[in-house]
Amino acid sequence: MALAFVFPGQGSQAPGMGRDLAAAFPAAREVFQEVDEALKQKLSKLMFEGPAEELTLTANAQPALMAHSIAALRVLEEEGGFTLADKVALVAGHSLGEYSALTAAGAFDLSTAARLLRLRGEAMQKATPPGTGAMAALLGAEPDQAAAICAAAKTNPETGKDEVIEIANDNGGGQVVISGAKAAVDRAVAAAPQHGVKRAMPLPVSAPFHCALMAPAADAMAEALAGASVNAPVVPVVANVSAAKATDPAQIRDLLVRQVTATVRWRECVVAMAAMGCDRFAEIGAGKVLTGLMKRNAPDATAAAIGTPADVEAFLKTL
């Protein structure tokens, strides 16, 4: 039985995240303190107490989710008496969770990851003027249906010009997220039933992530990553952009830059990890979103979410 650790993305944050871990374990407190110092901000206080509106801001949510994930990982390692490389065959993360996965595997140190995610959040927020972009979830859709909807919705009927609309996330299990210019996404939501999609739901996001409109953010990340220290990970990372293993630092930099504008190929990532022999998955950090998706993408595998002291205790009994 091979084990993979996966790390959640934006949307899993909530006030109170990580608080129980910090109260129970010095290893978790050390992670939160280091992130606070790296960002020159009491991010941990915001994580533990809220308010939700401030925590949900992209520039806060991204480093907060990474901090919770790494705190849970460090507690697991300390309480279980093992290191990641002893027990885990592969790691992967959803969007910003890829930074958590890389940090878990030693490609980034914790402070570097926190600063990169703060910059990534700010750059993604600044990439488009407020209100000009949007995202929507197509529920009960397959990627080919989503592609057809995007193709049908991209042309503005008033101007005759094409607008950006692309698949942002292929999460699997009939969940595809689209992203782009607000008017194009609105047209796609309206047209979805004609393409056999059960439900199209606009998402409460502050920017159109993972599409071509994020190009300015990709440029910012290229510059930041060029100056960041990246080590070879101690276990391979299955990358969002390629749905394949990555271990070379130069390749990792390139994949992270491309990831800003590219589709998160999460379904393919999970299928690839299962094909590589992983039949146990643990979601490390906040929420249970990836654990829920796992049942659809790798139905023969087992999955558990580990974000609280009770989760840690339960999981260690299974090792």
N, C-alpha and C positions, 0 to 999 in steps of 0.2 A: 504493500500500500504506500503510494507516494503522496506526500502532503504539499499543498500549495497555500501560500498566504496571499490574500487579496485585500486591497485597501480602498475604502470608499471615496467617492467624489462629492462635489458640491450638492447641497440639498439634504445631506445627512446631519448637518449641524443643528444643535438645539441648546438653549441655555441649560446649564447643569452638566454638559458634556465634560467628562474627565474628572469631575469633582470627587466622586467616590474613590477613584483610583488614587488621586492626590492625597485624600484623607487617610488611606490605608497603607500606602507604599512610598517610602523615600525615593525609590527609583523613578516613580512617576513624577514626584515633586521636582526632582532634578531636571527632568525633561522640560516641564513647564517653566521652571526658572530660567533655563538656558534660552528658551524661545523668547521669553519676556525680555531678557537682556539683549538678545540679537536684534530684536525689533524696537528696543527702547520704548516699550509699551507694556502695560499690565494686561496682555492678551488673556492670561489665565483668569483674571478677575472677570473679564467679559465672557469667557467661556463658562465659568462656574455660575455667574449671576445674571448674565444678559446686560442690557435689554436685547431681545431677539432681533429688532430692526438693525441694531448696530452690528451684532454678530453675523447677520446675514449678508452684510456688505461684502462684496467679493474679495476685497483686499484683506478683510478680517477672517472670513470663512475659510479661505484656502490655507493659510498657515495654521489656523485653529484645528482643522480636520487632520492635518499632518501631525500636529503636536499630540493630539489625542491618540492617533494610531501608534506613534512611536512610544508614547508613554505605556500603552497597553502591551506593546511588544517587549519593552524593557522589563516590565513586570513579569510577563510570561517567561522570559529568559532567566531572570533572577530566581523566581519561585520554582521554576522547573529544572534549574541547574543545567541549562543547555544554551548553545548559541544558535542563531538562525541556520547556519550552514550545517549543524549537526542533524537537524530534523526536517528541513524544508528543501524541496527539490526546485521549486520555481516560485517567483513572486510576480504580481501584476497589480496595477491600480487603475481605477476609472478616472480618466482625465487628470485632475490635480493629484489623485491617488497614485499616479505613476511616480510622482516625486516622493511620496511616502514609501512606496515600494523600493525605490532607489536608495532612499535614506536607510531603510531597514536592512538593505543588502550592502551598505557601506560605500555606495558610489558617491553619496554626498555626506558631509558631516551635518549635524542637526542645525547649527547656526546658518550654514550656507543655504540649506533647504528652506528655512524660515524666511530668509531675506529674498531668495528667488521667488518664493510663492507670494510674498508681499508685493514684489515688483510685478509678477505675472498678473495678480488680481488688479492692481492699479492700471496696468497697461491694457488689459482686456476691457476694463471699464471705460477707459479714455478712447478706445479705438473707434467708437461710433458715438455721434451725438445722442443724448438721451431721447428715447421715444422713437428713434428711426429704425431700430432693429427689433426682432422678436424671435421667439422659439415656440414650437408646439409639439406635443406628443401625439403620435398617430397610434392608437391602441387597436390591436388586432390587425396590424399591417405587417407585411413582409417588405424587405428592402426594395424589391422590384416595383411593388405598388407605390412605395414612398417616392421612388425615382420618377415614376410616371406622374405622380401628383406634382412634384417639383417642376417637371418639364412643362406641365399644363399651366402652372401658376406663374411662371417666371416673367411672362410678357405683360407689361402694364397696358391694359386695353386703351387707356386714355392717351398715352404717349407713343405706344408702339415699341417702346424700348424694353430690353430685358433687364430684370433686377435679380440680385443675388438671392438664391434660395437653394439650399443644399441639405443633404443628410448629415446631421451633426453626430448622432449616436445611433448605432445599431446595437441595441441592448439585448436583443433576442427575445424569444417567447412572444413575438407579435408586438414588440414595443420599439418603435422607431421615432427618433426625435429629429425634427427639421429646424433649420435656422436660416435667417437671412433678413432682407429688408422687410419692414413691418407690413407694408401693403401686399407684398408677395406671399408672406406667411398667412395673412388674413384670407387671401384668395385660395390658398391651399386648404385651409381649414374648411372654408365654404364648399370646396370641390371634393373633399375627401369621401363623402358618402357615394358620390357617383363612381368612385373607384373601388367600391366594396369595403371601405374601412369603417369599422363599427363606430369609432369615436375619435374625434380630433379635438384636442384640448390645448388652448393657449397656456403657456407656462409662465409663472410669475418670476421672470428673470430680469436682470437689469441690463443685459446686453446679449447680442446674438452670437453665442460662443460656437466655436468649431465650424466656422465657415469663412469664405474669402474676405468678409468684412473685418476679420480679425488680423489682417495682414500687418497693420502698424504694431500690434502687440507681438506678432511673430518677430518683427525686426528688433523690437526692444529685447525680447528674450534671446535672440541670436547674439546681440551685443553682451548681455549679462552672462550668458553661458560661456561665451568665448573667454571671459575673464574669471570664470569659476573653476575651482579644482574638482575634477571628476575622476574617481578611481574606478577600476574594474570591479563590478559587483561580485560578492562572494558566492552568490547563486544567480543564475540567469534571470533577467527580467523579460517578461513577454510584453512587448510594446503595443500600445494602442494603435499606432499608425500601421504597423506591419503584421500584427498578430503572430509575431515570430520572436524567437529568443534574441536578446541583445546583451552583449558583454563588453564590447569595445567602447572605451570612453568617447572617442570621436564619433562613433555611430550613435551613442546615447545622446550626445549634444544635438546632432542633426535630427534625430527622431523627436526630441523635445521641442525643437523649433517648429518642425512640420506639424506637430500635434496641435498647435494653437489654432490652425486653420483647417485641419484635416478631420475626417470622420473618426470618432472613437469606435473601433471595431470590436466592441466588448464580446458580442456573441462568438465571433471567430477566435478571440483570445481564449475564452473558456473552452471551446471545442478543441483548440490546439493543445491546451494544457492537459485536457482529458486524453487526447491522442498520444501525448508524451508520457502517459502513465499515471497522472494525478487522479486519484479517486477520492481524495479527502481535501476539502477546502475550508479555510478559516478566514472569515472577514474580520480584520483587525482594526478596531476603532469605533467610530460613531455609527449607530443605526444598523439596519439589517437589509438594506436595499439589495446589495449584491448577493446575499444569502438567498433572498427570494428569487432573484434572477437565475441563480445557480440551478435551482430545481428544474427550470425550463431548458437550460442550455446543456446541462450535464446530468440528466435524470438518474443515472446510475451511481452518481457520486454522493457523498455525504457532505453537508455544509453546516458550519456553526458560526455564530457571530460572537466576537469577544471584545467587549467594551467596558465591562464592569468587573469589580472583584469577584462577584459570584460566577461570571462567565469564565474568568481565569481559572478559578478553582475547579469548575466543572470540566473545562477542556483538559487541564493537566491530568485529570484522572483517566482520560482516554489515551494518553500517550504511552 
